[in-house]
Amino acid sequence: MWKMLLSMEEPPLMKISDPDEIGSNCDPSDGIPVVYTDVNVVPKHEKEGPQQTLADLQDQILASKSKQRFLVAKRREALNKLLDIKGSIRVFCRVRSFLPNDKREIRQTVSTGSEKITIRSTGIKKEFRVDKVFPQEAAQEDVFIEVEPILKSAIDGHNVCIFAYGQTGTGKTFTMEGTKDQPGIVPRAIEELFHHLNPDQSITISMLEVYMGSLKDLLARKPPSNKTVESASKCLSIHTGCNGSLEIEGLTDVVVTDHREAIRWYTKGKRARATSWTNVNEASSRSHCLTRITIFQSGSAEKGKAVVSRLWLVDLGGSERLLKTGAVGLTLDEGRAINLSLSALGDVIAALKMRRKHIPYRNSKLTQILRNSLGEGSKVLMLVHISPSENDVAETICSLNFANRARAVEPNKELSEASHHLCYSCKYLCMQC
């Protein structure tokens, strides 16, 4: 037993039959070359192997990152070209579902195709074409799927503007805000942006409303008891820099780090928006609500220049026939202010589509604010909302004429007198009192 224990204490030796590998001795008993080596010594070639493998992996990582940057650049270029082919100003139309108090007609007033809307009423049949139609049964998810590609343009560094337009009570706020169970474009867009945000990008959020020609900060702290809300909103003013950049002095701009925080601020802002009762809508928005999401991208080592892009999500106040809404007093003045700013927006969009040298941005605070997100290089999406009720045919035709004005004007051609006044009759219908 002690002989076995003694033999176990000796360091193990390996017999190697190749005498050229390390060194050799000859066993005189059998004449076979024998080589002995310590197993604790790592051969030099085995040390160099892992180091070379690590260097190869690092090279592969650098090559993969370079390829990824190339593919991302190509994706951005392809997406930008695709959106330009579809049109830098795109127009969608959503038909509101029947409401409980709507009178159900035996004859269908509004019929839809994938890109066509037909309006039929007594002595009237009109057809309109848009880029996409969402019928009454379309869900919030269906709408957002079509909106999603333009959001990626904002992440890629382009200014983007998405706004909801239409008659009071046609579901603009539902499309943009939604509900807890059916979130709209704004909360979905915020979540989508954070999902695709790059590590070198950050986001801030601001909210304001254009109310009767003045600006109100919806995220501002509540003023002290001895000050009114109006006095707090007077600090907002629009300034244009030498390079054409536009800033709203005094507007609260909140840095947000995740989509839940951004949604909390958004919820706070939308609660502060002005609403009022009318014959058409018991909670009619009396202002234009604008949500601005600013995306900052830090400068890369190669380019050394930071990129800032802005996404505007706009819930416009409803266009109104003031006789129909029954508005009086302050509510009447609010409706007139909304109609005037919507008319100014239509003039700007038409001028942009024709590539005129002068764009009448200064005709309205609304268009002044959106200047950098409506011009060249920006992506614009208009969601026109209409009612299926025959009682609203005049307003529906007015809204669709506005959509045609945004979509169908030929660039690089002077407007004929007829097309220049395309919406004159509709404007008269909306603004008569």
C-alpha positions as CSV (number, residue, x, y, z in Angstrom):
1,M,0.0,0.0,0.0
2,W,2.7,2.5,0.9
3,K,4.4,1.8,-2.4
4,M,1.2,2.9,-4.2
5,L,0.9,6.1,-2.2
6,L,4.5,7.0,-2.8
7,S,4.1,6.5,-6.5
8,M,1.1,8.9,-6.5
9,E,3.2,11.7,-5.1
10,E,5.4,11.8,-8.1
11,P,4.5,14.4,-10.8
12,P,2.9,12.8,-13.8
13,L,4.9,12.4,-16.9
14,M,3.8,12.1,-20.5
15,K,5.4,9.9,-23.1
16,I,5.5,11.5,-26.5
17,S,6.5,9.4,-29.4
18,D,7.6,12.3,-31.6
19,P,11.2,13.1,-30.7
20,D,11.3,16.2,-33.0
21,E,8.6,18.0,-31.0
22,I,10.5,18.9,-27.8
23,G,13.6,16.8,-27.1
24,S,14.2,13.0,-26.9
25,N,15.9,10.3,-24.9
26,C,16.4,6.7,-25.9
27,D,15.2,3.9,-23.7
28,P,18.1,1.4,-23.9
29,S,15.8,-1.5,-23.1
30,D,13.6,-1.2,-26.2
31,G,15.4,1.4,-28.4
32,I,12.3,3.6,-28.7
33,P,12.8,7.3,-28.4
34,V,11.0,8.8,-25.3
35,V,10.3,12.4,-24.6
36,Y,9.3,13.7,-21.2
37,T,7.6,17.1,-20.5
38,D,5.8,18.8,-17.6
39,V,2.1,19.0,-18.2
40,N,1.8,22.3,-16.3
41,V,3.8,24.1,-19.0
42,V,1.6,25.6,-21.9
43,P,3.2,25.4,-25.3
44,K,3.9,28.7,-27.0
45,H,1.6,28.0,-29.9
46,E,-1.3,27.4,-27.6
47,K,-0.8,30.8,-25.9
48,E,-0.9,32.6,-29.2
49,G,-4.1,30.8,-30.4
50,P,-6.7,32.6,-28.1
51,Q,-5.0,36.0,-28.7
52,Q,-5.4,35.6,-32.4
53,T,-9.0,34.4,-32.0
54,L,-9.8,37.5,-29.9
55,A,-8.2,39.8,-32.5
56,D,-10.2,38.1,-35.3
57,L,-13.5,38.6,-33.3
58,Q,-12.7,42.2,-32.8
59,D,-12.1,42.7,-36.5
60,Q,-15.4,40.9,-37.2
61,I,-17.3,43.2,-34.7
62,L,-15.8,46.3,-36.4
63,A,-16.7,45.0,-39.8
64,S,-20.3,44.2,-38.6
65,K,-20.7,47.7,-37.2
66,S,-19.5,49.2,-40.4
67,K,-21.9,47.1,-42.4
68,Q,-24.8,48.0,-40.0
69,R,-24.1,51.7,-40.5
70,F,-24.1,51.2,-44.3
71,L,-27.4,49.3,-44.2
72,V,-29.0,51.9,-41.9
73,A,-28.0,54.6,-44.2
74,K,-29.4,52.7,-47.2
75,R,-32.6,52.0,-45.3
76,R,-33.0,55.7,-44.5
77,E,-32.3,56.6,-48.1
78,A,-34.8,54.0,-49.4
79,L,-37.5,55.1,-46.9
80,N,-37.0,58.8,-47.8
81,K,-37.3,58.0,-51.5
82,L,-40.4,55.9,-51.0
83,L,-42.1,58.6,-49.0
84,D,-41.2,61.2,-51.6
85,I,-42.6,59.0,-54.4
86,K,-45.8,58.7,-52.4
87,G,-45.8,62.4,-51.8
88,S,-44.2,64.6,-49.2
89,I,-47.8,65.7,-48.3
90,R,-50.0,62.7,-48.0
91,V,-53.7,62.7,-47.3
92,F,-55.7,60.0,-45.5
93,C,-59.4,60.0,-44.8
94,R,-61.2,58.4,-41.9
95,V,-65.0,58.0,-41.8
96,R,-66.5,58.3,-38.3
97,S,-68.8,55.6,-37.1
98,F,-72.5,56.3,-36.6
99,L,-73.2,57.8,-33.2
100,P,-76.3,56.8,-31.1
101,N,-78.0,60.2,-31.8
102,D,-77.3,60.1,-35.6
103,K,-80.3,59.6,-37.8
104,R,-79.9,56.4,-39.7
105,E,-80.5,56.9,-43.4
106,I,-81.9,54.1,-45.6
107,R,-79.7,55.3,-48.4
108,Q,-76.0,55.3,-47.8
109,T,-74.5,58.8,-48.1
110,V,-70.8,57.9,-47.9
111,S,-69.3,54.9,-49.7
112,T,-65.6,54.1,-49.7
113,G,-62.9,52.3,-51.6
114,S,-59.3,51.8,-50.7
115,E,-58.4,55.3,-52.1
116,K,-61.8,56.7,-53.2
117,I,-64.8,58.3,-51.4
118,T,-68.1,58.8,-53.0
119,I,-70.7,61.2,-51.6
120,R,-74.4,60.8,-52.6
121,S,-77.2,63.0,-51.6
122,T,-80.2,64.6,-53.1
123,G,-79.0,65.9,-56.5
124,I,-75.4,65.4,-55.5
125,K,-72.8,62.8,-56.4
126,K,-69.2,63.6,-55.9
127,E,-66.0,61.5,-55.9
128,F,-62.8,62.3,-54.1
129,R,-59.5,60.5,-54.2
130,V,-57.0,60.3,-51.3
131,D,-53.9,58.2,-50.5
132,K,-55.8,56.0,-48.0
133,V,-59.3,55.6,-46.8
134,F,-60.3,54.2,-43.4
135,P,-63.9,53.1,-43.4
136,Q,-66.2,53.1,-40.3
137,E,-65.0,49.7,-39.1
138,A,-61.3,50.6,-39.2
139,A,-59.6,50.2,-35.8
140,Q,-57.0,52.5,-34.2
141,E,-54.3,49.9,-35.0
142,D,-55.2,50.0,-38.7
143,V,-54.7,53.7,-38.8
144,F,-51.4,53.6,-36.9
145,I,-50.0,50.9,-39.2
146,E,-50.2,53.4,-42.1
147,V,-48.8,56.2,-40.0
148,E,-45.8,54.3,-38.6
149,P,-43.4,54.7,-41.6
150,I,-43.4,58.5,-41.4
151,L,-42.4,58.2,-37.7
152,K,-39.1,56.6,-38.8
153,S,-38.4,59.6,-40.9
154,A,-38.4,61.7,-37.6
155,I,-35.9,59.3,-36.1
156,D,-33.8,59.6,-39.3
157,G,-33.5,63.3,-38.8
158,H,-36.4,64.7,-40.9
159,N,-39.0,67.1,-39.5
160,V,-42.5,65.5,-39.6
161,C,-46.0,66.9,-39.1
162,I,-49.1,64.8,-38.6
163,F,-52.4,66.6,-38.2
164,A,-56.1,65.7,-37.9
165,Y,-58.5,67.9,-39.8
166,G,-62.3,67.8,-40.1
167,Q,-65.7,69.0,-39.0
168,T,-66.5,69.3,-35.3
169,G,-67.6,65.9,-33.9
170,T,-66.0,63.7,-36.5
171,G,-63.5,61.9,-34.2
172,K,-60.2,63.9,-34.7
173,T,-59.4,63.8,-31.0
174,F,-60.3,60.1,-30.8
175,T,-57.8,59.4,-33.6
176,M,-55.0,61.4,-32.1
177,E,-55.6,60.7,-28.4
178,G,-57.7,57.6,-28.3
179,T,-58.8,56.1,-25.0
180,K,-57.1,53.9,-22.4
181,D,-58.3,50.7,-24.2
182,Q,-57.9,52.1,-27.7
183,P,-54.9,54.4,-27.7
184,G,-54.6,56.9,-30.5
185,I,-51.7,58.0,-32.7
186,V,-49.9,60.2,-30.2
187,P,-49.5,57.6,-27.4
188,R,-48.6,54.9,-29.9
189,A,-46.1,57.2,-31.7
190,I,-44.4,58.0,-28.4
191,E,-44.0,54.3,-27.5
192,E,-42.8,53.5,-31.1
193,L,-40.2,56.3,-31.0
194,F,-38.7,55.0,-27.7
195,H,-38.7,51.5,-29.1
196,H,-36.6,52.5,-32.1
197,L,-34.5,55.2,-30.4
198,N,-30.7,54.8,-30.9
199,P,-28.3,55.0,-27.9
200,D,-27.0,58.4,-29.1
201,Q,-30.5,59.9,-29.3
202,S,-32.6,61.7,-26.7
203,I,-36.2,63.1,-26.6
204,T,-38.0,66.1,-25.2
205,I,-41.7,66.8,-25.2
206,S,-43.6,70.1,-25.3
207,M,-47.4,70.8,-25.6
208,L,-49.2,74.0,-26.5
209,E,-52.5,75.2,-27.9
210,V,-53.3,78.0,-30.3
211,Y,-56.4,79.6,-28.7
212,M,-58.0,82.6,-30.5
213,G,-54.7,83.7,-32.0
214,S,-52.7,83.4,-28.8
215,L,-50.4,80.6,-27.5
216,K,-50.8,78.7,-24.2
217,D,-48.2,76.4,-22.7
218,L,-50.1,73.2,-21.7
219,L,-47.2,71.8,-19.6
220,A,-46.5,75.0,-17.7
221,R,-46.7,74.9,-13.9
222,K,-49.9,76.3,-12.4
223,P,-49.6,80.0,-11.8
224,P,-49.8,81.4,-8.2
225,S,-53.3,82.2,-6.9
226,N,-52.7,85.9,-7.5
227,K,-52.1,85.4,-11.2
228,T,-54.4,84.2,-13.9
229,V,-53.8,81.5,-16.6
230,E,-53.9,84.2,-19.3
231,S,-51.0,86.1,-17.7
232,A,-48.9,83.0,-17.5
233,S,-49.5,82.3,-21.3
234,K,-48.4,85.8,-22.4
235,C,-44.7,84.8,-22.0
236,L,-45.0,82.6,-25.2
237,S,-43.7,84.3,-28.3
238,I,-42.4,83.1,-31.7
239,H,-38.9,84.1,-32.8
240,T,-37.2,83.3,-36.1
241,G,-33.4,83.1,-36.1
242,C,-31.0,84.3,-38.8
243,N,-30.7,80.8,-40.2
244,G,-34.5,80.4,-40.4
245,S,-34.9,78.3,-37.3
246,L,-38.0,78.9,-35.3
247,E,-38.2,79.0,-31.5
248,I,-41.1,79.5,-29.1
249,E,-39.7,81.5,-26.3
250,G,-40.9,80.4,-22.9
251,L,-42.3,77.1,-24.0
252,T,-41.8,74.2,-21.5
253,D,-39.6,71.5,-22.9
254,V,-39.4,68.4,-20.8
255,V,-36.6,65.8,-21.1
256,V,-38.2,62.3,-21.0
257,T,-36.3,59.0,-20.6
258,D,-39.0,56.5,-21.3
259,H,-42.4,56.3,-22.9
260,R,-44.3,56.0,-19.6
261,E,-42.8,59.3,-18.4
262,A,-43.7,60.9,-21.8
263,I,-47.3,59.6,-21.6
264,R,-47.7,61.1,-18.1
265,W,-46.7,64.6,-19.4
266,Y,-48.9,64.2,-22.5
267,T,-51.9,63.3,-20.2
268,K,-51.2,66.4,-18.1
269,G,-51.1,68.6,-21.2
270,K,-54.3,67.3,-22.9
271,R,-56.3,67.9,-19.7
272,A,-55.5,71.6,-19.8
273,R,-56.9,72.0,-23.3
274,A,-59.9,74.3,-23.8
275,T,-63.2,72.6,-24.7
276,S,-66.9,73.8,-24.8
277,W,-70.4,72.6,-25.5
278,T,-72.0,73.1,-28.9
279,N,-75.0,71.7,-30.7
280,V,-72.7,69.4,-32.7
281,N,-70.3,68.2,-29.9
282,E,-70.8,68.4,-26.2
283,A,-67.0,68.5,-25.6
284,S,-65.9,70.5,-28.7
285,S,-62.2,71.4,-28.8
286,R,-62.0,75.2,-29.0
287,S,-58.3,75.4,-29.9
288,H,-55.6,73.7,-31.9
289,C,-53.6,71.3,-29.7
290,L,-49.9,70.8,-30.7
291,T,-47.6,68.1,-29.3
292,R,-44.0,68.6,-30.2
293,I,-41.5,65.8,-29.8
294,T,-37.9,66.9,-30.4
295,I,-35.3,64.2,-31.2
296,F,-31.7,65.1,-30.5
297,Q,-28.9,63.0,-32.0
298,S,-25.4,63.7,-30.7
299,G,-22.7,64.2,-33.3
300,S,-20.6,61.2,-34.4
301,A,-16.8,61.1,-34.4
302,E,-16.9,61.1,-38.2
303,K,-19.4,63.9,-38.9
304,G,-19.0,65.8,-35.6
305,K,-22.4,67.5,-36.1
306,A,-25.5,67.0,-33.9
307,V,-28.9,66.5,-35.6
308,V,-32.2,67.8,-34.3
309,S,-35.5,66.8,-35.8
310,R,-39.1,67.6,-34.7
311,L,-42.3,65.6,-34.8
312,W,-45.5,67.7,-34.5
313,L,-48.7,65.8,-33.7
314,V,-51.6,68.2,-34.2
315,D,-55.2,67.9,-33.2
316,L,-56.8,70.8,-35.1
317,G,-59.9,72.5,-33.8
318,G,-63.0,71.5,-35.8
319,S,-64.1,73.5,-38.8
320,E,-67.6,74.8,-38.2
321,R,-70.7,76.2,-39.8
322,L,-71.4,78.6,-37.0
323,L,-75.2,78.7,-37.6
324,K,-75.3,74.9,-37.2
325,T,-73.3,74.7,-34.0
326,G,-75.5,77.3,-32.2
327,A,-72.4,79.0,-30.9
328,V,-72.9,82.4,-29.2
329,G,-70.6,84.8,-27.4
330,L,-67.1,83.5,-26.6
331,T,-67.8,80.2,-28.3
332,L,-68.8,82.0,-31.5
333,D,-65.5,84.0,-31.4
334,E,-63.6,80.7,-30.8
335,G,-65.2,79.1,-33.9
336,R,-64.4,82.1,-36.1
337,A,-60.7,82.0,-34.9
338,I,-60.5,78.3,-35.7
339,N,-61.9,78.7,-39.2
340,L,-59.6,81.6,-40.0
341,S,-56.5,79.6,-39.0
342,L,-57.6,76.6,-40.9
343,S,-58.1,78.7,-44.0
344,A,-54.5,80.0,-43.5
345,L,-53.2,76.4,-43.2
346,G,-54.9,75.6,-46.5
347,D,-53.2,78.5,-48.2
348,V,-49.8,77.4,-46.9
349,I,-50.3,73.8,-48.1
350,A,-51.4,74.9,-51.5
351,A,-48.4,77.3,-51.9
352,L,-46.0,74.5,-50.8
353,K,-47.5,72.0,-53.3
354,M,-47.0,74.6,-56.1
355,R,-43.5,75.5,-54.9
356,R,-44.2,79.2,-54.8
357,K,-41.4,81.5,-53.7
358,H,-43.6,83.2,-51.1
359,I,-45.3,80.9,-48.5
360,P,-47.8,82.8,-46.4
361,Y,-46.7,81.4,-43.0
362,R,-47.3,84.7,-41.2
363,N,-51.0,84.7,-41.8
364,S,-51.6,82.6,-38.7
365,K,-49.8,81.6,-35.5
366,L,-50.6,78.0,-36.3
367,T,-48.7,78.1,-39.6
368,Q,-45.9,80.1,-38.1
369,I,-45.3,77.4,-35.5
370,L,-45.4,74.6,-38.0
371,R,-43.2,76.4,-40.6
372,N,-40.1,74.2,-40.2
373,S,-42.2,71.0,-40.3
374,L,-44.2,71.9,-43.4
375,G,-41.5,73.2,-45.8
376,E,-39.1,71.5,-48.1
377,G,-37.5,68.3,-46.7
378,S,-40.3,67.7,-44.2
379,K,-42.9,65.0,-44.3
380,V,-46.5,65.9,-43.8
381,L,-49.5,63.7,-43.2
382,M,-53.1,65.0,-43.1
383,L,-55.9,62.8,-41.6
384,V,-59.2,64.2,-42.8
385,H,-62.2,63.1,-40.8
386,I,-65.8,63.0,-42.2
387,S,-69.2,62.1,-40.9
388,P,-71.4,59.4,-42.5
389,S,-74.6,61.3,-41.8
390,E,-76.6,62.9,-44.6
391,N,-77.2,65.9,-42.3
392,D,-73.4,66.6,-42.6
393,V,-73.0,66.4,-46.3
394,A,-72.1,70.0,-46.8
395,E,-69.4,69.8,-44.1
396,T,-68.1,66.5,-45.5
397,I,-67.8,68.0,-49.0
398,C,-66.0,71.0,-47.5
399,S,-63.5,68.8,-45.7
400,L,-62.8,66.7,-48.8
401,N,-62.3,69.8,-50.9
402,F,-59.7,70.9,-48.3
403,A,-58.1,67.5,-48.8
404,N,-58.0,67.9,-52.5
405,R,-56.4,71.3,-52.1
406,A,-53.6,69.7,-50.1
407,R,-53.2,66.7,-52.4
408,A,-54.2,67.4,-55.9
409,V,-52.5,70.7,-56.8
410,E,-49.9,70.3,-59.5
411,P,-46.4,71.5,-58.7
412,N,-44.6,74.1,-60.8
413,K,-47.9,75.4,-62.4
414,E,-49.8,78.6,-61.7
415,L,-53.2,78.1,-60.2
416,S,-56.1,78.9,-62.4
417,E,-58.6,81.3,-60.9
418,A,-61.0,78.4,-60.4
419,S,-58.6,76.1,-58.6
420,H,-57.2,79.1,-56.5
421,H,-60.8,79.5,-55.2
422,L,-61.4,75.8,-54.9
423,C,-62.6,76.1,-51.3
424,Y,-64.1,79.5,-51.5
425,S,-67.7,78.2,-51.4
426,C,-66.7,75.8,-48.6
427,K,-65.0,78.6,-46.6
428,Y,-68.2,80.6,-46.9
429,L,-70.3,77.7,-45.6
430,C,-67.9,77.2,-42.7
431,M,-67.6,80.9,-41.7
432,Q,-71.1,82.2,-42.2
433,C,-72.7,83.3,-38.9
